[in-house]
Amino acid sequence: MSFGGVQTTPQVVDDDVDMHNTSEVLFRLCANTDPQRDSIFTKGPADVLDHAPSEIVIGTKLGIEATRKLAGECFKRPWPPLIQMNDEVRRKIDALFGNKP
């Protein structure tokens, strides 16, 4: 995610994810991550104007790895396919919530 053009949290997602689609990125961040396995905290340089760190110009960064998991990544079952709505279901949802087709 970025605010004002400055990336605040590095994220790694699969190449089929549109990084410019915030909804899609947030979905993958929520669906594809286990916080213990897929996140890392590290100290590094921070902006002098950033008031959140406890030390001047040294802050903590959070990295999130939100890709599909492979057997070598301590994932012990097949990765499930992404469920897609068919056209009929999509039309019903659009009608319920007033989305334009």
N, C-alpha and C positions, 0 to 999 in steps of 0.2 A: 504494500500500500504506500501511497505517497501523499504528502500534504505540501502544497506549494512547490511541487517539483522535487522535494527532498525525500528520498526513500527512507522510511523509518524502520522497517523490518524486512530483511531479505527473505524471499520465499523462493522455493524451487518447486515447480509444477511440471507436469508432462507437456510434451511439445504440442499436443492437440488442444491445450487450454489457451483460450484467447486472453492474454494478460491485460488487455484493455477493457475486458468485460468484468467489472467488479463483482457482479453476482456469481459469475462462473468461478472466479478465483476464490471467493469466500466459500462457495459450495465445496470446492476441492479441499480447501484448508480445513473445513469442518469434517468432511467425509473421509479424507485420506490420511488423517494424522492421528497418531497416538502421542499425546504430549511427552510422555517419558522417552519414547523411542525416537521421535521425529523433531525434537527441538533442541537447540543448543544456545547457551548463554556465554558470551565472551566479552571481556573488557576491551575497550579500544578508544580511539580519539572521539571526542564529542565537540560540538560547536560551542564556542565560548559564550554564546547567547542562550544555550540550553540550560535552564535552571533546575532540571530534574536530577542530574547526577549529584552525588554527595561530594565529589571533587571537581574542581574547575578543569574543563576540557578532557576529562576522562569519564567515559560512561559505559554502560552495559548495552550490548547489542543482542537481539534475539533473532536467531535464524530458524526458519520452519521449512521442513522438507515434506512436501505434500504430493509426492508422485505415487503411482501404483507401486506396490511392494512386490519384490521378487523373493524367491526361496532363500537366497543368500542374505537377505536382510532380516532374518529372524521372523519371517512371516511363514507360518506353517500350514497354510491352506491356499487353495486357488483364489486369485483376486476376482471378486464378483464383477460381472458386467454392469455397465451403467444402464439403469432402467430408463427407457424412453417412453413418453406418452404417445399413443397413436393419435391420428387426426381426430377421431371421434371424441376421445377423452379431452383433447386439447380444446375442441369447440365447446364442449360442455363447461370446462373450466373458464374459458373466455366469456361464455354467456353468464355464468354465475358471478364473475368478478368484474364484468364490464370491460374486458380487454378487447381491443380491436383485432380482428383476425389478420 
